[in-house]
Amino acid sequence: MAVSSGEGKATPDRQMASQRAGEQGLLFDTEVSAPPEDVGYRGPTACAAAGITYRQLDYWARTGLVEPSVRAAHGSGSQRLYSFRDILVLKVVKRLLDTGVSLQQIRTAVAHLRDRGVPDLAQITLMSDGVSVYECTSADEVVDLLQGGQGVFGIALGRVWQEVEGSLAELPGERATADGPAHHPHDELAHRRRARRTG
């Protein structure tokens, strides 16, 4: 993944554009709180939050593009559990695919995002020209890319973070424990299963 340094001499136009970008606060300085690392979401929940199909989720997990980090599926009947971060990356992958970025470039971007800490992700904007993906962490870097003709669209991860957080607030999650998953009290399917067992 290419990374713009944002260094160099600032022109008056660039300074004004950078100042406006900073004032808007849309791409950077997004206030987020890191979700608990032991909470996971099953495949259908991850699909709903990321806006993808289960077939895409399954294919991306099997090919190693985005694998569940809370719990992988082991044999028949076991459930994958995706972390908040996994779902954030799934949503970014979907957006990049929708804009025509190649799977090879997306794999590079995903590998790069894996190396970043969860709080760092909210401060990143991914820019692309439809061929390459660039990481920007400041308004200056965005302006540099746009002036160089490299940025056609951008994905502010802080904004995606907020979208995923909003979606997951309405969807069931599970805590991963040593003895197995502890079901979230709002997991309706688990509640129905328990009710059937107790009669």
Kinemage of the C-alpha trace (Angstrom):
@kinemage 1
@onewidth
@group {chain A} dominant
@subgroup {mainchain}
@vectorlist {calphas} color= white
{ca met a 1} P 0.000 0.000 0.000
{ca ala a 2} L 1.366 3.395 -0.895
{ca val a 3} L 1.549 5.972 1.880
{ca ser a 4} L 1.666 9.684 1.227
{ca ser a 5} L 4.086 11.489 3.503
{ca gly a 6} L 2.357 14.878 3.463
{ca glu a 7} L 5.751 16.595 3.492
{ca gly a 8} L 6.918 19.318 1.191
{ca lys a 9} L 6.361 23.005 0.663
{ca ala a 10} L 2.768 24.095 1.255
{ca thr a 11} L 1.252 26.308 -1.430
{ca pro a 12} L -1.404 28.876 -0.395
{ca asp a 13} L -4.114 26.765 -2.116
{ca arg a 14} L -2.916 23.664 -0.309
{ca gln a 15} L -2.828 25.477 3.033
{ca met a 16} L -6.397 26.727 2.536
{ca ala a 17} L -7.663 23.287 1.458
{ca ser a 18} L -5.864 21.631 4.351
{ca gln a 19} L -7.329 24.144 6.795
{ca arg a 20} L -10.846 23.543 5.425
{ca ala a 21} L -10.369 19.765 5.624
{ca gly a 22} L -9.208 20.093 9.226
{ca glu a 23} L -12.143 22.363 10.118
{ca gln a 24} L -14.677 19.950 8.659
{ca gly a 25} L -13.459 17.176 10.910
{ca leu a 26} L -14.932 14.529 8.616
{ca leu a 27} L -11.795 12.560 7.911
{ca phe a 28} L -9.707 12.858 11.060
{ca asp a 29} L -9.845 13.318 14.838
{ca thr a 30} L -12.890 11.084 15.169
{ca glu a 31} L -13.659 10.288 18.802
{ca val a 32} L -14.112 6.534 19.207
{ca ser a 33} L -13.901 4.087 22.049
{ca ala a 34} L -12.340 0.680 21.563
{ca pro a 35} L -14.910 -2.111 21.995
{ca pro a 36} L -14.209 -5.091 24.292
{ca glu a 37} L -11.837 -7.542 22.602
{ca asp a 38} L -13.598 -10.638 23.940
{ca val a 39} L -16.967 -9.817 22.344
{ca gly a 40} L -17.598 -11.577 19.059
{ca tyr a 41} L -20.346 -11.622 16.460
{ca arg a 42} L -21.592 -14.600 14.478
{ca gly a 43} L -21.466 -14.692 10.700
{ca pro a 44} L -25.026 -13.450 10.001
{ca thr a 45} L -24.523 -10.526 12.391
{ca ala a 46} L -21.154 -9.661 10.798
{ca cys a 47} L -22.810 -9.762 7.352
{ca ala a 48} L -25.635 -7.461 8.430
{ca ala a 49} L -23.246 -4.938 10.002
{ca ala a 50} L -20.786 -4.979 7.071
{ca gly a 51} L -23.418 -5.038 4.323
{ca ile a 52} L -22.132 -8.223 2.683
{ca thr a 53} L -23.554 -11.641 1.845
{ca tyr a 54} L -22.799 -14.766 3.846
{ca arg a 55} L -21.229 -16.232 0.716
{ca gln a 56} L -18.737 -13.332 0.581
{ca leu a 57} L -18.004 -13.690 4.301
{ca asp a 58} L -17.363 -17.416 3.959
{ca tyr a 59} L -15.162 -17.006 0.865
{ca trp a 60} L -13.084 -14.231 2.444
{ca ala a 61} L -12.586 -16.335 5.590
{ca arg a 62} L -11.574 -19.446 3.610
{ca thr a 63} L -9.129 -17.490 1.431
{ca gly a 64} L -7.625 -15.651 4.418
{ca leu a 65} L -8.700 -12.161 3.337
{ca val a 66} L -10.611 -11.457 6.567
{ca glu a 67} L -10.608 -14.264 9.124
{ca pro a 68} L -12.537 -14.219 12.400
{ca ser a 69} L -10.176 -13.189 15.195
{ca val a 70} L -12.345 -14.038 18.220
{ca arg a 71} L -13.014 -17.652 17.262
{ca ala a 72} L -12.484 -19.605 14.036
{ca ala a 73} L -14.863 -22.378 13.002
{ca his a 74} L -13.589 -25.838 13.950
{ca gly a 75} L -15.613 -28.608 12.356
{ca ser a 76} L -19.325 -29.006 11.801
{ca gly a 77} L -21.621 -27.004 14.060
{ca ser a 78} L -18.994 -24.601 15.387
{ca gln a 79} L -19.558 -20.894 14.877
{ca arg a 80} L -17.058 -18.296 13.755
{ca leu a 81} L -16.964 -15.190 15.922
{ca tyr a 82} L -15.859 -11.918 14.335
{ca ser a 83} L -14.502 -9.018 16.371
{ca phe a 84} L -15.550 -5.401 15.935
{ca arg a 85} L -12.270 -4.780 14.113
{ca asp a 86} L -12.933 -7.721 11.745
{ca ile a 87} L -16.344 -6.282 10.852
{ca leu a 88} L -14.824 -2.840 10.318
{ca val a 89} L -12.327 -4.368 7.866
{ca leu a 90} L -15.116 -6.370 6.157
{ca lys a 91} L -17.043 -3.148 5.537
{ca val a 92} L -13.917 -1.433 4.156
{ca val a 93} L -13.252 -4.420 1.838
{ca lys a 94} L -16.838 -4.209 0.552
{ca arg a 95} L -16.497 -0.483 -0.157
{ca leu a 96} L -13.175 -0.954 -1.970
{ca leu a 97} L -14.623 -3.791 -4.080
{ca asp a 98} L -17.689 -1.686 -4.938
{ca thr a 99} L -15.416 1.050 -6.305
{ca gly a 100} L -13.480 -1.353 -8.533
{ca val a 101} L -10.244 -1.770 -6.567
{ca ser a 102} L -8.562 -5.085 -7.394
{ca leu a 103} L -8.598 -7.913 -4.873
{ca gln a 104} L -4.781 -7.894 -4.907
{ca gln a 105} L -4.696 -4.222 -3.802
{ca ile a 106} L -7.392 -4.932 -1.201
{ca arg a 107} L -5.331 -7.804 0.238
{ca thr a 108} L -2.369 -5.428 0.567
{ca ala a 109} L -4.548 -2.805 2.278
{ca val a 110} L -6.050 -5.388 4.676
{ca ala a 111} L -2.599 -6.722 5.590
{ca his a 112} L -1.508 -3.157 6.333
{ca leu a 113} L -4.593 -2.464 8.474
{ca arg a 114} L -3.956 -5.647 10.504
{ca asp a 115} L -0.650 -4.159 11.666
{ca arg a 116} L -2.358 -1.085 13.110
{ca gly a 117} L -3.747 -0.854 16.632
{ca val a 118} L -7.520 -0.662 16.905
{ca pro a 119} L -7.596 3.000 18.084
{ca asp a 120} L -5.241 3.953 15.204
{ca leu a 121} L -7.749 2.706 12.638
{ca ala a 122} L -10.221 5.485 13.378
{ca gln a 123} L -7.589 8.097 12.424
{ca ile a 124} L -6.944 6.648 8.951
{ca thr a 125} L -8.492 7.655 5.653
{ca leu a 126} L -7.963 5.298 2.735
{ca met a 127} L -7.762 7.090 -0.601
{ca ser a 128} L -7.808 5.360 -3.961
{ca asp a 129} L -7.695 6.150 -7.634
{ca gly a 130} L -9.433 2.860 -8.403
{ca val a 131} L -6.099 1.089 -8.915
{ca ser a 132} L -3.926 1.764 -5.860
{ca val a 133} L -4.890 2.350 -2.239
{ca tyr a 134} L -3.173 5.045 -0.167
{ca glu a 135} L -3.247 5.577 3.594
{ca cys a 136} L -3.627 9.135 4.867
{ca thr a 137} L -3.496 10.210 8.492
{ca ser a 138} L -3.689 13.976 8.026
{ca ala a 139} L -5.551 16.531 5.949
{ca asp a 140} L -2.229 17.505 4.286
{ca glu a 141} L -1.763 13.987 2.943
{ca val a 142} L -5.285 13.967 1.487
{ca val a 143} L -4.666 17.301 -0.228
{ca asp a 144} L -1.321 16.044 -1.629
{ca leu a 145} L -3.009 13.023 -3.172
{ca leu a 146} L -5.866 15.055 -4.626
{ca gln a 147} L -3.495 17.618 -6.120
{ca gly a 148} L -1.389 14.822 -7.594
{ca gly a 149} L -4.490 13.339 -9.210
{ca gln a 150} L -4.139 10.110 -7.224
{ca gly a 151} L -7.200 10.370 -5.000
{ca val a 152} L -10.562 9.770 -6.617
{ca phe a 153} L -12.436 8.651 -3.520
{ca gly a 154} L -11.753 8.250 0.154
{ca ile a 155} L -12.951 6.024 2.962
{ca ala a 156} L -12.684 7.629 6.396
{ca leu a 157} L -12.301 4.693 8.780
{ca gly a 158} L -13.559 6.811 11.686
{ca arg a 159} L -16.880 7.228 9.865
{ca val a 160} L -17.028 3.511 9.004
{ca trp a 161} L -16.250 2.788 12.690
{ca gln a 162} L -19.298 4.836 13.743
{ca glu a 163} L -21.520 3.078 11.177
{ca val a 164} L -20.431 -0.377 12.353
{ca glu a 165} L -20.822 0.645 15.997
{ca gly a 166} L -24.363 1.865 15.285
{ca ser a 167} L -25.294 -1.347 13.450
{ca leu a 168} L -23.860 -3.629 16.141
{ca ala a 169} L -25.724 -1.775 18.909
{ca glu a 170} L -28.903 -3.345 17.517
{ca leu a 171} L -27.434 -6.801 16.816
{ca pro a 172} L -26.543 -9.724 19.116
{ca gly a 173} L -22.984 -10.353 20.257
{ca glu a 174} L -21.344 -13.030 22.394
{ca arg a 175} L -18.530 -13.035 24.891
{ca ala a 176} L -15.871 -15.608 24.115
{ca thr a 177} L -14.966 -17.479 27.284
{ca ala a 178} L -12.742 -20.426 28.092
{ca asp a 179} L -15.834 -22.590 28.672
{ca gly a 180} L -17.468 -21.518 25.422
{ca pro a 181} L -19.526 -18.528 24.400
{ca ala a 182} L -21.625 -16.670 26.918
{ca his a 183} L -24.649 -15.455 25.013
{ca his a 184} L -25.524 -11.804 24.945
{ca pro a 185} L -28.864 -11.250 26.702
{ca his a 186} L -30.326 -9.807 23.495
{ca asp a 187} L -29.438 -12.846 21.380
{ca glu a 188} L -32.987 -13.880 20.504
{ca leu a 189} L -32.020 -17.124 18.759
{ca ala a 190} L -30.070 -18.333 21.809
{ca his a 191} L -32.975 -17.365 24.047
{ca arg a 192} L -35.381 -19.438 21.927
{ca arg a 193} L -33.017 -22.434 22.013
{ca arg a 194} L -32.783 -22.283 25.807
{ca ala a 195} L -36.572 -21.982 26.101
{ca arg a 196} L -37.043 -25.099 23.916
{ca arg a 197} L -34.609 -27.106 26.055
{ca thr a 198} L -36.293 -26.194 29.331
{ca gly a 199} L -39.693 -27.070 27.968
